[in-house]
Structure formats: structure tokens, C-alpha cells
Amino acid sequence: MKPNVLLITVDQMRADCLHFLGHPVIETPNLDNLARGGVAFTSAYTATPSCIPARAAILTGMGQRNHGRVGYEDKVPWNYEHTMPGEFAKAGYHTQCVGKMHVYPTRNLCGFHNIVLHDGYMHYNRDRSHSTALEWWDQCDDYLVWLRERAGSQQDIMDHGLDCNASTVARPWHLDESLHPTNWAVTQSIDFLRRRDPSKPFFLWTSFVRPHAPLDPPQAFLDLYEGIDLPEPPVGEWARRDDPNREGLNPTTGGGIVHERMRKKALAAYYALITHIDNQIGRLRNALFEFGVSSNTIILFTSDHGDLMGDHNLYKKILAYEGSAKVPFILNDPTGTVGLVPGKRVEQVVELRDIMPTLLDASGIPIPDSVDGTSIVPLGGRGSQAEWRDYIHGEHAYGVLSSHYVTDGKQKYIWYSQTGEEQLFDLQTDPQECCNLSNLAEYAETLGSWRERLVQELTGREEGYTDGVSLVVGRPPQSCLQHIRTTH
């Protein structure tokens, strides 16, 4: 029988929040162990650092030019011919998603046989001025129904008072830990292992909503980080140090000067949510053992994007900096058939579009021609390194802060399309991106080389970001390309 496949994703986890990669305080024993027996990819990125476009890359294996989502926009239908769960299903797998999908319509299966859904707080569903109560109930997620059955019919996911996008306000989870969305995702995943078709291999996507806000870890995990020295955020020489509009007073700020005590509490809660997830991943892996499938289940762990968490006085995601765009990425194969070298670290730059071809390749399933990504299996094997891409191109529409970036994991070039501002970072000597090299004469040739690569990537794009020779400043950004609106 073909191997089982377990894809574990978290929402908004930075790439550096792993103990085995040298983080000074984070506790991630189960992920550390997963990497010890597998391969860690230390230059993994999301090309579009927000939930919707990142998940389009995961589900389709396409780059953003082809899946069409180059910014964040809800309510644009999903209707892709080839999806990862669809290809697994066609190959005879029993497929299941538990947790966050963030697609449209909300309960679109996207090729899965079944989904048990928890997208978190979805503004377009919760806005009663645009949807009736009946429509909301039809689309509401399964976690909320489950929670009300166990904790009371009046319970809601916002009862603790924290905003779903807050990066600076934190408090402990207010109910029993077993009722937390993180525990729920594993409880439902274990239930799938119980009721799956044993005559088929399975593809299970366990998709956690945390450590995305609300920052609400159970008290036991928050206690791990209270009263200890937490890392200070890097603040580059290029970063703003004033806050004229007092954005730091907005609990859903994207940037600003945040009260120091609040910043530290938010960071402690963020770490606590990650350790909570790590513990629950341990619970899920133990369940794989109890159901007799641990030795035949390939596991891939990653995040859809990161969180700046105060880096350069910035918060949340979307921007091209390492805290936002770089993600953890671990592939573990206990079957031994893929040929990974346990404990290996791979520096080549990989992207979320590589997940679908990797897992299909590892399972012996043909990769559709629509896929832009590439299987990373050869990178994790023995012998000489396989030929690989030179860099990736990322972007995100975001008003005046709309930006594009290109990186090989060693250097990064960022271009703000509405202002023309450029940044160049040497990630090997300056991994926290504190020194912008773009204005230094000795880096002029390097800057020009990266700019030319971006011109090549943007040539032919409908927004008109380039004339084929130079970058064009001020062209209106779009959150979705036209072909995704007309054909989906």
C-alpha cells in the first residue's frame, strides 16, 4: 500500500520559532524531534504572506501568477482543476481536512472527501449586515458547533474579548484546555484515524488556526514564558522610530510603538501558543502509533506565513521581511522509501508551492502539468545536491505598502511598487535585515542584478509594473489577477 500522508500546517508561525534552530527560549520538543528524524529546510518562504493566497499555493502547487491571488481578498470563488487533495483522492486515498481552509465558498471541499472546519473569525460571515442569521449558521464552522455542544449554547469564539487579528493583546484561554481550538484540531484528526477506510491510504491535513491571534494560550503554556528574558525585536536603521498617528494604541496595529509590557506579554503568549501546538502535535503522533500507522505516514510541517511581532516596529504579516515571509518547513519520512537523510538541513530556497509536488512525488502519484512548484525530495537525499531554482519571487498587494521581493535565501531585494523604495539585505551577515544596502555604491551592481530579476518576473503582468526594461512606480495594485475573477 502507498504511504499515508499527514500535512500539518499552522497559521502565522515565524520560521525562527524552533528550538533546534537556535531560538533562545522557545520550547518545541516534538518539532525538534520531527526534524531530528527528517529534513529541515532553512530557507523556506511563502510568496504571498497572508492566509488566502498562501493557501492557494498549498492547495494547487501554483505560483501566484497562475493561482491568481496576489493579495488578500475574501469571497473570490475557488474552482481549480487540480488540487492536492483532489489528486490524492483520484489516486485512491481517503482524504480529510481538519481545521482552517480559508477558501470560498466557505465549505468548498477543494477536492477533499470531507472537511471538519474551523477558519477562526471570518469577518464576511460574521457581518450580519451582509448575511442573514440563517446564512451564517449554514456557513459557520464546525468547531463553534462542537464548542456550544460542550460548553453551552451561548458560547462564542470571541467571548474572551480578544480581537482575531490582535498582535498586541493577550490573555489566557478562558475555558478548559480540552476545548481550545488547538486541542480540537487534534481531537478531530484522531477521530478521523478511528473512522477512516482502513483499506485505503489516507491524506490528512491537520490545519491549526494558532498561533494566529487571538493570543489566548492555556495558562500552563503561558506560565512557561512569564518572568523570563525574551528576545528583543530587531529594529533596523531604516525602520521608523516615531508613531505620529499613535498606531501602537490600536490593538490590531500593523505597526507603531507598543507599550513595552504589552509587547512582552504578546510575545510570551505567541511563544506559548506555539509550544501548545507542539504538545498537541506530540499527541497526534502518539495517536498515529496507537492506530498502527506511524511507521507508514510521511509528515510535512509548515506555516502559511509568519508574524513580524514587533520586528522593526511592525506587526502581523503581508510585508516581505523575514519575520513575515519566512516559514518553518520540515519533511519527515519514517517509511524510508523517499530516501531522506535524517537530521539534514537544506539551504536551497523553497516555497509553499513545492508542498503539493513533494507529497505527490513521495506517494508515487503523477504531478499535474498545472503545478509550478517542484518536489523537494531530491534536496533531502544523499549525495550531491540536486539542481534547483536560483531564487523565488514574492509579493503582496497592500495599498501604499504593496511590495515585491526576490530572494535566494542569502540575499533579498524588496521593491515597494507605490513609492519606488528599494531595500537590499545580506541575509548571511544580517539575518534580521537591519542594514539596508541599496544606497551603498559597492552594492550597486548587486542591486541592479536583483532588480533585473524582478523585471523578468513581472514582465507581461496586467498591472503594468514593468515596461520590460525598468520597474514602473505607482501602478495600481490588485489583490486578484483578472483571470481568477473571470474563470472562477
N, C-alpha and C positions, 0 to 999 in steps of 0.2 A: 504494500500500500504506500501511496505517496506520503510525504511527511505532513504533519499538521503544521499550521502557521498561526502564530499569535503576534499581532501587531499591537503594541502598547504605545499610545500617544498621550501626552499631557498638553495642557494649554498654557502657554506663556512662561515656559521654563527656560532660563538662560543656560547657555552651554557650559558656563564655568561653575555651575552649582552642583558639582560632583566631587566627592571626597578623593576619589582615586586620581583625579586630575590636579589635585593640589589645593583645593579650596581650604582655607584655614579653619573653618568652623562647621561647615555643612556635614551632616551625618546621612550617608546614603549607602548603608551596608549591602543592601540587596542589589542595587545597581552596580556597585563596585564589584560584587561577585559575578554579576552577569557579564561585565566587561572582562573580568579575570579569565572567564571561560570562553570569551568571544573576542570580537574585534571592535575597537573604539575608533570612530572616525572624528578626528580632532579639528577638521576644517569643514564642518557641515553647516549649511546655510539654508534659510528659506528665501526664495527670490522675492516674495511679496509678503512682508512681515505683518499680516493681520489674519484673522481667523478664516474668512471666506476664501480669499484667493489661495492661501496656503493649503487649505483642504482640497481645493480644486486640483492642485498639483499632486497631492497624495492620492486622490481617488482616480485620476486619469493618467498620471505619468507624463503629462504635458507641461511644457514651459508656458509662461504667462501669455506669450504672443498667440499661442494656439488655444489654450483653455479660455482666454479672453478676459480674465478677471485681473485687472492691474491696479485695483484699489478695493476699498470696502464699500459694498452696496448690497443691501438686502433686497429680497423679492425679485431677483432676476432668475428665471427658471433654470434648473439643471436638467439637461437632456443629452448627455454624452453617449455616443455609440458604444464606446469601450470604457469600462471602469474596472478597477482592480477586483472588487467583489464579483462583478459580472463574469470576468474571465475565470475566476476560481470556480464559480457556480457551473459554468459551461464545462469545466474540466472534471466535474463530479464531486466537488467539495460541498459540504454543508456550511453555509456562510451566515454569520451573525455579527451585528454591531451592537455594542453596549455603550451608551454614553453620548458624547457630543458628535453630531454630524454637521450642523450649521449649513444646511442646504435649503433649497426652495423648490416646490412646496416643502414645508417643514418635515413631513413624513415621507418624502421621496425615498424610496428604497435604494436607488442608485446601484442596483444590481444585487443587493443583499437579499437573502431569503426572508430575513426578519431583522428588525431593529428594535431595541429597547432604549428609548430615547431620553436623554437629559441634555439639552442645549444650554441650560442656565437661563438667565433672564433675557428673553428676546423682546426687544422694545416694540417691534412691529406687531407682535402677537399680543402684548400686554396693553397696548394703547387702545382703550375701549372706545375712543372717538373714531377709530378707523375699523374696528371689528366688533361684532356683537358678542355677547357672552357665549352664545352657542358656538360661534366660530372659534372663540378662544378655547372652549372646552374640547372641541374637536381636534384642535392642534396642540393642546397643552402636552407637556412631556410626561413620560411615564413615571419619572421619579416623583413628581409632585403628587400624582395619584397615589403612589405607593406610600409617600410620607403621610398623606392625610388618612390613609387607612390605618396607619400605625400610631400616629401622634395626635390625631384629632382633625376633624373636618375643616377647622378654621386655620390650620397651619399653612404657611406660605414660605417660599424660599427667601423672602425678603424680611422676615419677622425680626431678624437681629438688627435691622436698621442700617446695614452697610450697603453702599451702592455697588452694583455689579461691576462697575469699571473703576472703582476707587483704588488708587495705588498708595494712598497715604493714611487710610483709616483702617484700624484693625481691632479685633476683639475675639475672645474665644468663642468657639461653637457653642450654641446655647442649648442644644439637646443632647441626648445620649450619643456617644460616638458612633454606635452602630447605625444611626440614622443620617450620618454625614454623607453627602454625595459621593465622596471618595470611597467610603465603605460600600455604599450602594452599588457602585460600578463593579466592584469585585464580587459582591454577593450575587449580582445578576449574571456575571460571567461564569461563576461557579455553577449557577443553576443551568446555564447553557451546557456546560460539561456533563451535567447529570442527564439532561433530556435530549442531547444530540443524537443523531443517527449513527450508531457505532459501526455501521457497515461502510461509512464514508470518512475520508479525512475531513478535517474542519479548517476553516479560515475564520478566526475570531479577531475582531478589532475591539479591544478594550480602550475606550477613549475618555480619559478623565477631563473634567472641566477645570479642576485646580492644577497649578497654583494661581491661575487667573483669579482676579478678585471676584467675589468678596474675600478679604483676607481674614478667614474665620477658622483657623485650625483648632482641633480639640485641645483642651487645656494642657494635657500631658505633653503634647508636642511643642506648644508654645513655651512651656517651662524649660525645655532644653536650651533655649536661646535667650532666656531672660537673665540679665545680670552679667553677661559675658561681653568681652570686647568684640564688636562686629566690624567687618572691614569698612573703611571709609570709602565713599564713592570717588572715582577719579573725576576731576574737573579739569578739562583741557584748557590750554592757554587761549583757545579760540571760543570757549563757552561764555555765555552771558552770566554775569555775576550780579546783575540787578534784576529787579522784578517790579517794573513800574506799574503794571496792572494788578499786582498782588495775586498772580495766578496760584501761588503757593497756598492761598487760603481756600482754593477750590478743591474739595476732596477728590474730584475726578480730573485733577490737573494733568496736562501733558508736559508741564514744565513750570519752574518757578522755585522760589525759596521757601522750603517747607520747614516748619518748626522742627528743631533737631530731635526733640523727644518723640514727636510723631513719626519722623523719618526712621528712627531706630526701631520703634515699635512695628512699623510696617515691614521693615526688613526682617525682623525676628519672626513675624507671622508668615512672611513669604518663605523663609527657610523652613519653618515648622510645617507648612503645607507640603513642601517637597519631601520632608522626612516622613510625614504621614503617608503620602503616596508610596514612598519607598517601602514602608512597612506593609502596606496593602499589596504591593507587588510581590512581596515575600509570601503573603497569604495566598495569592493566586498561584504562584509557582508551587507551593505546597499542595494545592488542590490538583495541579497537573500530575504530581506524583501520586496522590491518592486515587486518581482516576486512571492511573496506569499509562499516561501519555507523555510524561515529562521527557523521556529519552527519545521521543519521536516528534518533538514540537520545536520548530525553528521560531525564535523570538527576535523581533526587531523593536527597539525602543527609541523614540524620538519625541520632539515637541513641534508644534506648528510655528512657533516663533518665540522670542524671548520677552524680556521686560527690562527697560532701562533702569528702573528702581533708583533713580537719583543720579545716575551717571551723567556728568556734565550738566547737572541741574535739570535733567529731563526725566520723564516718566512715561509709562505704558510702552507701546510698540511702534510700528509703522516706519520709523526712521531707520536709516541704513547702518547705524553703529552696531558694534559687536554685541552689546547687551540686548539689542532688539532682534538683529538679523541672524545671529549665530545660534545654533541649536545643538543639544546633545544627540548623539547618534551611535547606537550600539547594536551590533548584529551578533547573535548567539546561535550556534548550531550544534546541539548535543547529538544529532544523528551522525555526524562525522562525514556525511556524504558530500557536503559543499566544499570541504577542504580548507576551512578557515584555520588560521594559526592562533591558538588560544593566547590571549594577552597582547596581541599585536595592536599597535596604534598606527593608523594610516593618516598621512598628512594631505593627500590629494583632496582637492575641493569637491565636495559632493553636495547635492541639493535634494529637496523633498521629492522632486520629480523622479528621482532614482529609486524610490521605495517600491513602486509597482513593478518595474522590470526586475529588480533584485529578488523580490519574493516570488514572482512568476518563474524566474530562472532557477532559483533554489528548489522549486517544486516541479521542475521539468515541464512547465506549461509555456506554450508559444507566446511571444510578446507581440502584441498588435503593432501594426505599422504606425498607428496614431501616436505611439509613445515617443516622447522626446528624450526621456531620461535613459540611463544606461545602468545595467546591473553592476553593482559594486562587488559582487562575489570574487572576481579575479583579484581585486585590490587586497582582499583579506587573506589570500592564499600564500603559499610558499613560493620561493624562487624570486625571479626578477619581477619588478613592478610592471603591471600591465600598462599599455599606452592609455593615456587619459586626457581629458579636456584640459585646456590651459587656464581657463577661468570660467566664472559664471557671471551673468548679468541679472541684477535685481532692480526692483523699482517699487514705487507706491505713489499713487495719486493722493494728495493730501493738501489741497489748496495751495497757499503760498509756500508751504514746506514740501511740495511734491518733489520727489528726488529719484535719481537713478544711481546705481552703483555697479562697479565691476571689481571682482577680486579673485585672486588665486590662492587666498588664504595666507599669503605672505605680504602682499601689498593690497591696498584698497583705494579706489578712486570714487569719489562721490560728486555728483553734479545736481544742483538744485535748479530744476528746469524753469522756475518762475523768476528767479533772481540772477541766475548765471553763476552763483557762488560755486567754487570748486574746493575740494579738500582731497589731500593725498596723505595716506598714513602708511608707515612701515610697520606692519604688524609683528614682525620678528623682534624689533628693538623697542617697539612702542605698542604692545598688545592692547593697551587701554585707550589708544587713539587720543593722546593728549597733545601731540605736536603735529600741527598741520604743515606739511612740507610743500604745499602747492605754490607758495610765493617765493621759495628759495631757488636761486638761479641754478644751483648744481642739480636740481631735480627737474629742470625744465624739459629735458628730453624724455625722462620717465613719465612726466605728466602728459606730455603730448602723445606718447605711445598708448597710455590708458585711454586718453580722450578719443583717439582714433578707433580703439576697440569699441567704445560706446557708440560712436558714429555708425560703425558697421552693424551693431546690434539694432539700432533704431532706424536704419535706412528702410524706407518703404512703409513705415508705420503711419497710420492715418492721422495721428495728432500733428505731424509735421515737425517733430523735434529736431530734425536734421535735414539739410538740403543735399546730403550725401557727401559733403565735404566738411562742414562745420556744424556745431550744435546751434540750434536756434532757440533763443531765450524767449519766454513769455507765451509759448503756445498753450492754449487751454488744455489742462489735463482731463482725462476721462477715467472713471472708475471701472468701466467695462468697455471693451472694444466693440465696434458695431456689429461684427459677425455673431457675437454671442447674444446680442439683443434680437437680431433678425431671424436667427435659426433656432434659438432655444426658447 
